[in-house]
Amino acid sequence: MSDGSQQPRIRPGTQAELGWANALLVRAITRAAGTAAPPNLFTTLARNRRLFRGWLLFAGTLMPRGSLPRADTELVILRVAHNTGCEYEWRHHERMAQSAGLTRDDVERVRLGPEEPQWSDHQRLLIRAADQLHTQRELSDELSEQLRSELSDRKLIELCMLIGHYEMLAMTIASLRIQPDEFPPDAGGAHSLAGRRVLITGAARGIGAATARRLHARGARLALAGIEPDLLAEVASDCGGALAVPCDVRDRQQVEAAVEAAVERLGGLDVVIANAGVAAQLPIRGGDPEVFERTVEVNLLGAYYTLRAAAPHIAHPGGYALAISSLAAAVHPPLLGAYSASKAGVEALADALRIELAPSGARVGVAYFAELDTDMTRRGFGTEAATRLLSAVPSRRVAPLQSGIDAIERGIARRSRQVVAPRWVALLLPPRMFAQRVVELATQRGLEEVLEIARREHAPLTTSLPDKALARR
């Protein structure tokens, strides 16, 4: 096992040694891993350029794109890391396991083994499988039968290969003496948010509400804006009586008033999170143009008004703006033309603002999220057209909301340029044109019928909006 006391047998490669394609991949992985520098594992393996890309595809198919639930996958990987004494694997995956839904106590219990009474029967079987394959190199007939009662054939195959892959990886790390990675001191963000003055739009529900509760727990001081007063008041109450400002982000005057109220209440601003957003399934041909217009008004104009009004107040060395965009800014599925266009616009706004604020020392980040488990996702993809379209997409998964909130917390603590959730999203951003082609091919089957359904269905926005004329009164 490499404990950092010995020199690596093969040193990590430079960008020239890795090649431009591998260097881009490693850069994306660094953002996802949250390390202070490119992970030594990847910069070492990438020196074998062709093998690295093939291995990355295989490894990604097991994790995070496998069929096993992520919490089960991380449980198994941690047990393999313990069995092999691979602290390199352990340090990376103890953080990922908590993002996947395991608690800190669960992570520590992994070292105690399958007999620990707090494990469920399902978890106990997974840990026993990792132990047997480590010591015996095969599953016993008894354990195999027990696993088959819990897992499909596909998942059992995947479990065996997952365990074997991380055993192989631990052997490679030890044999090449790959050195531990450095994580930023605020990687968990647990104490670095105390006292930060934060304004969040779209804070009445979903990502905004969950972020508010998390930041309050970390000691931040909050001002919350949203269009649903009762829900907003409930979130504000949960956040120690935070300021709650009813605000329709489509109205520039309301946004400016909300920012001024936040500045007055908090004595300034350190962070603004432009989060308010809506979505609806909308075909370009035959779709309701009013839905398109409202989507752009909320998602793009609302973000613009928010960033514009808050920019003077966060233009200081500790300032940070986080614009909540989406993976849809990079890849553009059918029925999401309005949403994709608006979120691509949010990305562009934030990129421009980053340059404009650089002289002040403030930083600007963009959040790229895939589907997170929010009421917006459930309503937005609960239509007949979306159901038919997504039935053709293999291995579609909705990530737990916690993974997005963890990413936002880390992003604010580090004032990150890019915030992603789940972590695999970072891999799609550099090669986005290729990813777009995959989306196009994957959604072709039955698309005409899906589009016709969507034209009939007239799916509503995921959040009901007040009439703009009434909102100004």
N, C-alpha and C positions, 0 to 999 in steps of 0.2 A: 504494500500500500504506500502511495506517495503521501508523506506527511509534511512536505515542504522542507525537510532537513537535508534532502539530497537534490542534486542538480538534475534537471530533466535530461533524459537520454536523447530526446529529439526536441529541440527548442521550438516554440511557436513560430509560425511563419510570418514574414512581413507581407504587406499588401502585394508587393511585386512577386513574392514566392507563391502566394495563394492564387493569383490571377484575378482579373476584375470581377468575374462572375461570382467566384467564391468569396471575394472580399465584400461584395454587396450582400450576399447571404449572411455572412458573419456579422455585418453591421446591423442587419435586421434582428438577428438572434440576440445581439448584445442588448438592444432595446427591450426585447421580450424577457431576457434573463434578469435584467436589473443589475448587472454587474458594473463595476467602475470602469472596466476595460473589456475588450473582447474576450470571451471565455477561452481559457487556455486549451480546453478540450477541442474546441472547434478550430482554433487557429493552428493546432498541431495536426489534427486529422486532415484539414484542408490542404496540407502540403502534398497529399496524394489527391490531386485535383479531381480526377474522374471518380475515384472510389468515394470521395467525400460526398459528391452530389448524389450518387446512388444510395449511399448509406443514409443521407439526410431524408431522402424520399421514403425509404423503408422505415426509418425511425419515426418519422412523422405519421406514417400510416398506423403505427402502433400507439403513438402518443404524440399529439392530442387527438388524432382523427380516428382512433380505434372505436370498436363497438362496445367495449366495456365502459361503464360509467367512470368519469374521471376520478371520483373519490376512490373507487376500487383500484384503478390503475396506479394512483399515487400511493395507496396503501401497500400494494405489491412492490413497487419500486423502492420504497423506504425499507421494506423488509429485506429485499435483495441487498441494498446498500449496507444494512446492518450485518447480514450474514457474511458478506465479502469484506467487511471492514473498510468500505469505500466511503470515506468522509466527503470526498468530492461530490459524489452522487447525493449523499445525505444532505449536504448544505444547500444544494440547489433545490432538492425536492421537498425539504421540510417547509420551505416557503410556498412552493407550488401546491402542496397538499392542503395547506390552509386556505388557499384561494379556491381549491376544488371542493371545500366543504368540511374537511376534517378539522377538528379543534386542535389547539396546542397540546392539550392533554392526550388526545388520540395519537398525535405524532410521537410524543414521548413514550406512550404505551407500546408502540410498535417494537421497541427494543425488548420488551418483556415477553413477547411471544404469544402463541395462540391460546395458552391456558389462562391468560388474563381474563377474569370473569366479565369485564365490561364489554367485551367484543360481542357482536351479534353472531349467530351461527354462520351466517354468510361470510362475514369478515374472518371468522376463525378458519373457515375452509380455505380462503385465499392465502392466509398466512401459512397454513400447513402445506399448501401446494408449493409456496416459495421455499419453505424449509426442506421438503422432500426432494425437490429438484436440485437443491443446492448440495444436499448430502448424498443422495442416492442416484441422482441423474435421471430418475424416472418416477412416475407416480405409481403408488401401489394400486392394486385392483380395488381395494376398499375405498381409498380416497377418490379414485377416478369415478366410481359409481356415485359417490356423494356429490362430487362436482357436477356430474351429468344431470343430477336432479335439480341443480341450481342454474346451470348454464346451457345454452344451446350449443350445438356442435361448433358453430362458427366462433362463439365466445371461448369455448374450451381450447380450440386451436390457438386463438389469439393469446389466451392466458399463458399457455406453455411457451409461445414464442416471445411474449413480453418478458417473462422471467429469464429465458435463455438470453435474450438480447441484452438485458441489463447485467447479467452475469458476465457476458462477453465484454461489455463496456467497462465493467469494473476491472477485469483482467487486463484490458488494454491500458486503462488509466494507470494501474499499478506497474505494468511492465515498461511503459514509456516514461514513468515517473512524472506524469503531468501534475503541475503544481496547482495548489488551491487558488481560486479566484478571489479578488478583493470586492467586497460589496460596500456601497456607500454607507457611512455611519448612520444615515437616516433612512436606510432601506425599508425599515418597517414603518417609518413615519409616525411612530407612537408618541414622540414627545416634541417633534419639530413643528407642530401646528398650533401649539398653545399661544393664545393671544393674537393669532392672525385674524384680520378683519376681512370677512368674506361676504360677497353678495352672490346669491344664486337665483337665477330665473327659472321658471317652470318648477318651482319647489313644492308644489302642492301634492305631488304624487310621483311614483316611479323613481327614476334615477335621481331627480332633484331632491325628493324627500329623503331617500335613503342616504344620499350624500350629506344632506344637512344633519341628519342624526349622527352619522359617523364623525363628521368634523366637530360637532358639538361635544361628542364623547372624547375627542382629542384635545379639547380646550380652545377651539376656535370661537370667535365671536361672530355672530351671523346676522345678516339681513336677508329676508326671503321674499321673493316676488312670485305671483301666480294669479291665475284668473278664477280660481275656485276658493272663495273666501273661507268657507267652513273647513275644508281640508287643509288649507294653508294655515289657519289658526291652530288646528290640531298639531301640525308639524312644528309650528313655532312654540307651542306649549311644551312639546317633547324636547325642544332645544333650549330649555331654560328661559322661556319667555322672550325668544328672539323677536326682532322687529318683523312684522308681516305686512307687506304692502301689496294690496290688490293692483295688478298691473297686466294689461294686455300689451304684449310686446309689439303688436302691429301698430301701436299708437306711439309715435316718437315722443310726444309730450309726456305721456304716462311713464315711459321708460326713463326719461330725464328726471322726472319727479321722483321716481323710485330710487335712482342713483343718488340724488341729492339727499333724500331722506336717510339712506344708508350711511352716507358720509357724515351727516349731522349726528346720527345716533351713535355711530361707531368711532367718530373722530377721525375719519379717513378710510381709505380702502387699501388692502394689500392684495386681494384676490377677487377676481370676478369670474364667475362660471356662467357662460352663455349657453344655457341648457334647454330652454323652452323649445318644444318641437311637436309637430303632429305628423301623421302619415295617413295615407289612404291608398287602397289598390286602385290604380287609375291607368287605363290604356291611353296612349297618346291619341290614336285615331278613335273617335267615338266617345272619348271620356268627357266628363263634365269640366269645362274650362274654369268654372268658379272654384272647383276643388283644387285645381292646379294653382290658381292665383292665391288662394288662401294658404296653401302649403308653402308657397314661396314667401308670402307675407310673414308668416310665423317663423319659418325656419331660417330664411335668409335675411329679410329685412329686420326681423326681430333680433337676430344676432348682430347685424350691423348697428342698429340703434343702441343695443346694449354695449357693444365694444366701443362705439364712438363716444357714448356718454361717460363710460367708466375710464377710458384711456387717460385723461388728464390726472385722475386720482391714483392710478396704479403706476404712473410714470416715475418710478423711483427704484433704487437698486434692489429692493425686496419685492417689487411688484410682479404680479403674474396674472395673465388672462388665460383661461382655458375655454376654447370653443368646442362644444360637443358636436362633432361631425358624425361620421358613420363609415363603416366599410363600404356602404353604398356610394360614397364619394369616389371610391377607387374602382369598384366593379358595379355594373348597372344592369340589374335584372329587369325583365319585362314586368309591367304593372307598377314599377317603382320609378318611372321617369321623373315625375314631379319631385319625389323625395330625393332621388339621386342627384338631380340637377340642383336642388336647394342645398344639399349637404356638400356637394362639390363646391358650390359658391361659398359656403361657410369655411371650407378648407382654404380657398383662395384668399378670403378676407383675412383669416388668421395669419397666413403666410406673409401677406403684405404688411399687416400690423406689426408683425415680429421685426421686420426691417425698420419700420418707422419708429418703434419704441427702443430699438437697440441702444441709441446714444444715452438714454436715461438709465440704463441698467435693468429695466424691466424685461421680462421674458414672456413669450406667448407659446402656448401649446395647443395641439389639435388632438381630440380624442376620436379614435376610430374603433367603434364597437360593432361586433357582429350581433346576432340576435341574443339579447339578454331577457331573462324571465321577468318581464314587467307587464302591467296591464295594457300598456300601449302595444307591446308585441302580441299579446293574446287577442286584443281587439283588431289590430291591423292585419293579422294573419288568420283571423277567424272567419273570413268570408268564403263563400263557395268557390270563387275563382282562385283564391290563394291556396285553398286546400287541394284543388285539382292540380294546380301548377306544382306545388311542393311535393305532391305524391310521386313526382317523377325525379325528385332530387335525392340521390342516395345518401344515407348516413347524415341527414340533416339533424342538427342538435341545437337546442336552445340552452345557452350557458346560464349558470346561476347569476342572479343580480349581484351577489357578493363579489364576483370576480371583477365586475365593472367598478364597483365602489372601492375595492382594494386598489385597482389601477388608478383611480382618480386621487385617492389619498396619497399614493406614492408619487404621482405626477405633481401634486401641489407641493409636497414636501421637497421634491427635487427641482421644482420649476421646470419640468420636462418639456422638451419640444414635441414629443410624441407620446401619447397615452393609448394603449391598446388593451382590448379584452374581447375574447380570451387571448392568450399569448400568441397563438398561431396566426392571428391577424397580421402581426408584424412581418410574417414571411410573405404575405401576399402584396404588401405595399410596393416594394421595389419592382417586382415583375408584374405590375398591375395590368399591362396590356395582354399578357398571356392569360392572366386570371380572368380577364373580361371575355376572352375567347372561350374559355372553359365554361363560363356561365352561359354564354350564347348556345353552345352545343348541348349543355345539360338540360336546357329548358325548352328545346324545340318540340319534343314529343307532345302532341295534342295541344300545341300552343294556340292555334286558331280557335279551337273550341273554348279554351280558357278565356281568350280575349273577348269572345262573343258573350260568355257568361258575365264577364266584368262589365261590359257595356250595359247589360240589362240590370245588373245588380245595384249600381249606383252606391257603392260602399261609402259610408259616412267617414268623416275624419275621426281619428281616435280620441280627440278631445273636442267637445262641443264649444264653439266660439260664440261670444256675444256679438250682436250687431254692432259694427264699428261706430255707427252714428250714436247708438245708445252708450257705447263705451266711453265716448268723449264727454258725456254729460257729467 
